[in-house]
Amino acid sequence: MSLGQSGRSQDADADNRGAIRPRGQGVDRDCARERARLLARVCTDVIPGLEGLDDPAASPADLIARADRQSRRLRAELERSDDEDGLLGPGGVDDPAAVEEREWVRGHLHDTALQILEFVAGDGFGTGLSAEKIARLAGGAARDLHRWVDSLALPVGPELLPELELITEQARSLDPRVELVVGEIRAKPTSEQVEALAGAVREAVTNARKHAQASHVIVRVECDSDGRTAVTVTDDGIGIDLEQAQNGDGLGVKGSIVGRMKRVGGDASLQDAPGGGTLVTLVTSKPRSLKQS
């Protein structure tokens, strides 16, 4: 994986960003070129790094060492400031919508490829990994990224329940006690809201496993009384420093959960869960049809 030197950036602040458009619809020519450039880099620089771990004949120690090198390089790339050259550098297009494209791809790579690489590099965060399981995880992550890139050419946007089912299914391959509970969903969220919800849920589930050491995670989706789509992620872990998580720098809670929901006009909050652990609540904005009624 040909990734460059390390750097650092602040999380993107959504307040000054242009309005989010459904992916693949109404995109101007410069942004279309920028998106194509970014996705080409994903295919040439990120996916091969995952595919290189899909080698059950290699020793686990060798695969873990490879994942460690690749995860460090990818994290450095994702933490570059937006005006630096590199995997997600400006590419000659610096208008707000193009910057938004880069932040969108950066967030997706953080929540998918980087999380798998760091999980393997950490030897399953101390659980021990066989070469077969590493190959299965890395191969699945590579195929998921391929599907993500291919899906952007489709005229129909993502659907929430299939996205959440995929996320929880992938999480169960790492930790078996991850549940998806589906309540009443009256209003269909927009494609950009689905992307934000799915990305935020993926990050919350990863944090529960990686940082809170949770043994049980419940993802619940339903509509609230105002018709807004609400998703909660509840874990039984050791809890987190809520102030630091929501205000700290980096690509974690502030960018991948709070910032992601804010960019689509929604809200995200974290609080201590009853009985211990953490409760993450994600809520979309009120549906347009209800706003006008």
C-alpha positions in Angstrom: 0.0 0.0 0.0 1.8 3.1 -1.2 0.9 5.6 1.5 3.0 8.6 2.4 4.4 10.4 5.4 2.5 11.1 8.6 0.8 14.3 9.4 -2.1 15.6 11.5 -5.3 17.4 11.1 -8.2 18.8 13.1 -11.6 17.1 12.7 -13.6 18.7 9.9 -16.0 21.3 11.3 -19.4 20.8 9.6 -20.7 24.3 10.3 -19.1 25.9 7.2 -19.6 23.0 4.8 -21.9 23.1 1.8 -25.1 21.2 1.9 -24.7 17.5 1.6 -26.1 16.0 -1.7 -27.2 12.4 -2.2 -24.1 10.6 -3.5 -24.2 10.2 -7.2 -26.9 12.8 -7.7 -26.6 16.5 -8.6 -22.8 16.5 -8.3 -21.0 19.2 -10.3 -18.2 18.3 -12.7 -15.3 19.3 -10.4 -16.8 17.2 -7.5 -17.5 14.3 -9.8 -13.8 14.3 -10.9 -12.7 14.7 -7.3 -14.8 11.8 -6.2 -13.6 9.6 -9.1 -10.0 10.5 -8.1 -10.5 9.6 -4.5 -12.2 6.3 -5.2 -9.5 5.4 -7.6 -6.9 5.9 -4.8 -9.0 3.7 -2.6 -8.9 1.0 -5.2 -5.1 1.3 -5.9 -3.7 2.2 -2.5 -6.0 0.8 0.2 -7.8 -2.3 -1.0 -4.6 -4.1 -2.1 -3.3 -3.6 1.4 -6.3 -5.5 2.8 -6.1 -8.1 0.0 -2.4 -8.7 1.0 -3.6 -10.0 4.4 -6.0 -12.5 2.8 -3.3 -15.2 2.9 -4.1 -18.1 5.2 -0.8 -19.8 4.3 1.2 -17.1 6.0 2.0 -17.1 9.7 -0.2 -15.0 12.0 2.9 -13.0 13.2 3.7 -12.0 9.6 0.2 -10.9 8.9 0.0 -8.9 12.1 3.3 -7.2 11.3 2.0 -6.3 7.8 -1.3 -5.0 9.2 0.6 -2.9 11.7 2.7 -1.2 9.0 -0.4 -0.6 6.8 -2.5 0.7 9.7 0.1 3.2 10.8 0.5 4.5 7.2 -3.3 4.7 6.6 -3.9 6.5 9.9 -1.2 9.0 9.1 -2.8 9.7 5.7 -6.3 10.1 7.2 -5.0 12.5 9.8 -3.3 14.8 7.3 -4.6 18.3 7.1 -6.8 18.9 4.1 -4.3 21.1 2.3 -1.5 18.5 2.4 -0.7 16.2 -0.5 -1.2 12.5 0.0 -3.9 9.9 -0.4 -6.7 12.3 0.2 -4.9 15.6 -0.6 -6.6 18.4 -2.5 -6.0 17.1 -6.0 -6.3 20.6 -7.5 -9.9 21.1 -6.3 -10.5 23.2 -3.2 -14.1 24.4 -3.2 -16.2 23.5 -0.1 -18.1 20.7 -1.9 -14.8 19.0 -2.9 -13.5 19.3 0.6 -16.7 17.6 1.7 -16.0 14.8 -0.7 -12.6 14.2 0.8 -14.0 14.3 4.4 -16.7 11.8 3.4 -14.1 9.3 1.9 -11.8 9.9 4.9 -14.5 9.0 7.3 -15.5 5.9 5.5 -11.9 4.6 5.4 -11.4 5.4 9.0 -14.5 3.4 10.0 -13.8 0.4 7.7 -10.3 -0.3 6.4 -8.5 1.3 9.3 -10.5 -0.4 12.0 -9.9 -3.8 10.5 -6.2 -3.2 10.0 -5.8 -1.9 13.6 -7.8 -4.9 14.9 -5.5 -7.3 13.2 -2.4 -5.3 14.2 -3.5 -5.5 17.8 -3.8 -9.3 17.5 -7.6 -9.0 17.9 -7.0 -6.6 20.8 -5.4 -9.4 22.8 -7.7 -12.2 21.9 -5.3 -13.9 19.5 -5.9 -14.4 15.8 -5.3 -17.3 13.5 -4.1 -16.8 9.9 -7.4 -18.1 8.7 -9.4 -15.5 10.7 -7.1 -12.7 9.6 -7.6 -13.7 6.0 -11.3 -13.8 6.4 -11.5 -10.4 8.1 -9.2 -8.7 5.6 -10.7 -10.4 2.6 -14.2 -9.4 3.7 -13.1 -5.8 4.3 -11.6 -5.6 0.9 -14.7 -6.9 -0.8 -16.9 -4.5 1.2 -14.8 -1.6 0.0 -15.1 -2.8 -3.6 -18.9 -3.0 -3.1 -19.0 0.5 -1.6 -17.1 1.9 -4.6 -19.3 0.1 -7.1 -22.5 1.1 -5.3 -21.8 4.8 -5.9 -22.5 4.3 -9.6 -26.0 3.0 -8.8 -29.0 5.5 -9.1 -30.6 4.2 -5.9 -29.1 5.3 -2.6 -28.4 3.0 0.4 -31.2 1.6 2.6 -30.9 1.9 6.4 -31.8 -1.6 7.5 -29.6 -3.5 5.1 -26.7 -1.2 6.1 -27.3 -1.8 9.8 -27.7 -5.5 9.2 -24.3 -5.6 7.4 -22.6 -3.6 10.2 -23.9 -5.8 13.0 -23.2 -9.0 11.0 -19.6 -7.9 10.5 -19.3 -7.0 14.2 -20.5 -10.4 15.2 -17.6 -11.9 13.2 -15.4 -10.2 15.9 -17.6 -10.4 18.9 -20.7 -12.6 19.0 -23.0 -10.6 21.3 -24.0 -7.8 18.9 -27.8 -7.4 18.4 -29.9 -5.4 16.0 -33.4 -4.5 17.3 -35.8 -3.0 14.8 -38.8 -1.0 15.9 -41.4 1.0 14.0 -39.9 3.0 11.1 -42.5 5.3 9.5 -40.4 7.7 7.5 -37.6 6.7 5.1 -34.4 8.6 5.8 -32.6 10.2 2.9 -29.5 8.5 1.4 -27.2 11.0 3.0 -28.8 10.4 6.4 -28.4 6.6 5.9 -24.7 7.1 5.2 -24.3 9.2 8.3 -26.2 6.9 10.5 -24.4 3.8 9.2 -21.0 5.4 9.6 -21.8 6.6 13.1 -23.1 3.2 14.2 -20.1 1.5 12.8 -17.8 3.8 14.8 -19.9 3.4 18.0 -19.9 -0.4 17.8 -16.1 -0.4 17.2 -15.5 1.9 20.2 -17.6 -0.4 22.4 -15.4 -3.3 21.5 -12.0 -1.6 21.2 -12.1 1.0 24.0 -15.0 0.1 26.4 -14.2 -3.6 26.3 -17.9 -4.4 26.0 -19.2 -7.9 25.9 -22.7 -7.0 24.7 -23.8 -4.3 22.3 -27.4 -3.6 21.2 -28.2 -1.5 18.1 -31.8 -0.3 18.1 -33.5 1.6 15.3 -37.0 3.2 15.3 -38.8 6.5 14.7 -39.5 9.0 17.4 -42.8 10.9 17.9 -41.7 13.5 15.4 -41.0 11.0 12.7 -37.3 11.3 12.9 -35.2 8.2 12.6 -33.4 7.4 15.9 -30.7 4.8 16.3 -29.2 4.0 19.7 -26.0 1.9 20.4 -25.9 0.6 24.0 -23.0 -1.3 25.4 -22.1 -2.9 28.8 -18.5 -1.8 28.8 -16.4 0.2 31.3 -17.6 3.5 29.9 -15.7 6.4 28.4 -14.7 9.9 29.3 -17.7 11.6 27.7 -16.2 15.1 27.7 -12.9 14.0 26.1 -14.7 11.8 23.6 -16.9 14.6 22.3 -14.4 17.5 22.4 -11.1 15.7 21.6 -9.2 15.9 18.3 -8.8 13.0 15.9 -11.1 10.9 13.7 -13.1 9.2 16.4 -16.2 10.3 18.3 -16.1 14.0 17.4 -15.6 13.4 13.7 -17.1 10.0 13.0 -20.1 10.2 15.2 -21.0 13.8 16.3 -19.6 15.6 13.2 -21.0 13.0 10.8 -24.6 13.5 12.1 -24.2 17.3 12.3 -23.3 17.4 8.6 -26.7 16.0 7.7 -28.6 18.2 10.1 -29.0 15.6 12.8 -27.8 15.1 16.3 -25.6 12.7 18.2 -25.2 12.4 22.0 -23.3 10.2 24.3 -24.2 9.4 27.9 -23.7 6.8 30.6 -26.0 3.9 30.1 -28.2 2.7 32.9 -26.4 0.0 34.8 -23.0 0.9 33.3 -21.6 1.2 29.8 -22.3 3.9 27.2 -25.4 4.9 25.3 -24.9 6.6 21.9 -28.0 8.3 20.5 -28.3 9.3 16.8 -31.3 11.2 15.5 -31.9 12.6 12.0 -33.6 15.9 11.3 -37.4 16.0 11.0 -38.7 14.6 7.7 -39.4 17.4 5.2 -43.0 16.3 4.7 -43.7 16.7 8.4 -41.9 20.0 8.6 -44.3 21.4 6.0 -47.4 20.0 7.6 
